[in-house]
Amino acid sequence: MSGKRQAEDLDESSPAKKQKLSNGATSDGAPTPAKPRPALPAMEAIAKAKRALELQKQLKAKLEAAKLKAPTPKAAPTQQAAPPAVRPPVPPHSLQPGFVPYGQPRPGPKPTFRPAALRLDEQGREIDEFGNLVQNRTESITTLKVNQKRPELARMNQEALAAEKPDRPTTEEYFDEGIGFRGMRKLDRRRRSNFEFVREGQFQKEAEIARIRQEFGDEGVRQLRARQQEEKRAAAQATVDANLIPLGARRGADAGAAAGPSVPQHAIPEVEWWDARILVHPESYAPPADSDRYINEEKITIYVEHPVPLDPPVAEASAPPMPLMLTAKEKKKIRKQRREEREKERQDLIRQGLLEAPKPKVKLSNMMRVLGSEATADPTAVEAQVRQQMEDRAQAHEDRNLARKLTPAEKKEKKLKKLVGEANEGDAPQVALYKVQDLSNRQHQFKVRVNAQELHMTGCMLMANDFCLVIAEGSLKSHKKYGRLMLSRIDWNQTLDDEQQEAKHNSCSLVWQGVVQQKVFQKFDLEICRTEAAAKTFLKLKGLEHYWDLAKGHTSE
């Protein structure tokens, strides 16, 4: 008893007991005046109680659904049911997750998922706990629309094949159900594929058709095939006698009507229809009684009967489009765009790692900005390194210029090409003949000879008493410059003596200019001949005697 009294004394000395005594009565049992409590905490308590009741109803409904009955006290049958007592407010900690009311079973631990053990045999196949092979059936699911349509297409093909197959007899006397359709199945078997050899000339024909299609389009191919079909029909009718086909018959759409059948319709006539027009008696080749001529010459005229014209097998190719002439501003813009494209391609190759990235171009002006801390650590060494890089870049520039520099032989060839023009392989040399009335002036002789040598032309100046002949052989570009000299630049009437200028009129004219097979002269020389016979003899040795006759018969306008 003493222990129980001490426990009660301890309970009374606890803070909760003191608070309860202070709210209701003193420790001696004397009542204390009650203080008025605010209404708001009471409303909150009622609301919390309602929420607790709702949670209990929900939990009870879940337990009934799970067929779990909560323990409820059973009342005595003789006693009347007591009125429901007012439940105290639910403490706040009961609303926390995981709280279970008194008298209800606590839920057990949640089951944890553990994968089944994987067992493999010696060959790496999956087996079960008894050592049997596990058959895994995997079903492939198609995601592409093409694969999704395949089952539908297969079903449609089977339906089409079933529709094409005729109904096989099953009720006739000769039908054996034991054998079934075994004999009929042989007819449905697919024939075995044999060797298919390529005929000779097949690929050549395909290549020819491809070339015609590329050059003339589909129309040219259609015309070619039509011509081939016509040749096949003509070859099939090769047995027909060509003399039995009427002249002027055009092959084509009306070839069958014009050529006639393979056998003659009528007997051979006494007179051919093309001869009947010019015969005196159209019915016979016999001459008349009063004359021995059976041809009427009056009907023979200057006109000629031409064959029927045929269309060409392919259409004529259209002229290529004219090149577009660009202004200087447009050309500059195009060059800029091409440079940008080349630079962009180079940058793409550098990003892909196919080209090495160029090193930064360091100079004394940007040394501190590019190198940064390295330049600050050792400025003297960095400056020496930058100067060395600048010298290397300058030397590389000089090496590139030296590599592009032309050799003396290339310079000579370039100068010759610019002066004479580019000599294409196979071009025949050009020859020009100039007729000069008087070539006694040494200034004129010097100009004619030296300009020809500078333009790399060959030939000769043939001087005679009647006139002078200048023969020049060279390229087309050289002839353009030399002709301007001979016909425009030189004043042929200019002489040292003014009296001779008034006495004789001098001129130069172009006799002939054309192409020859090869050059005759090795260099440009001066040849003086006193007479015409000597001049012709000189040219005859070269095989050019006709040049003198051509110049002699030429008259200047």
Secondary structure, 3 states (H helix, E strand, C coil): CHHHHHHHHHHHHCHHHHHHHHHHECCCCCECCCCCCCCHHHHHHHHHHHHHHHHHHHHHHHHHHCCCCCCCCCCCCCCCCCCCCCCCCCCHHHHCCCCCCCCCCCCCCCCCCCCCCCEECCCCCEECCCCCECCCCCCCCCCCHHHHHHHHHHHHHHHHHHHHCCCCCCCCCCCCCCCCCHHHHHHHCCCCCCCCCCCCCHHHHHHHHHHHHHHHCHHHHHHHHHHHHHHHHHHHCCCCCHHHCCCCCCCCCCHHHHHCCCCCCCCCCCCCCCCCCCECCCCCCCCCCCCCCCECHHHCCCCCCCCCCCCCCCCCCCCCCCCCCCCHHHHHHHHHHHHHHHHHHHHHHHHHCCCCCCCCCCCCCCHHHHHCHHHHHCHHHHHHHHHHHHHHHHHHHHHHHHHHCCCHHHHHHHHHHHHHCCCCCCCCCEEEEEEECCCCCHHHHHHHHHHHHHCCCEEEEEECCCCEEEEEEECHHHHHHHHHHHHHHCCCCCCCCHHHHHHCCCCEEEEEEEECCCCCCCCEEEEECCCHHHHHHHHHHHCCHHHHHHHHCCCCC
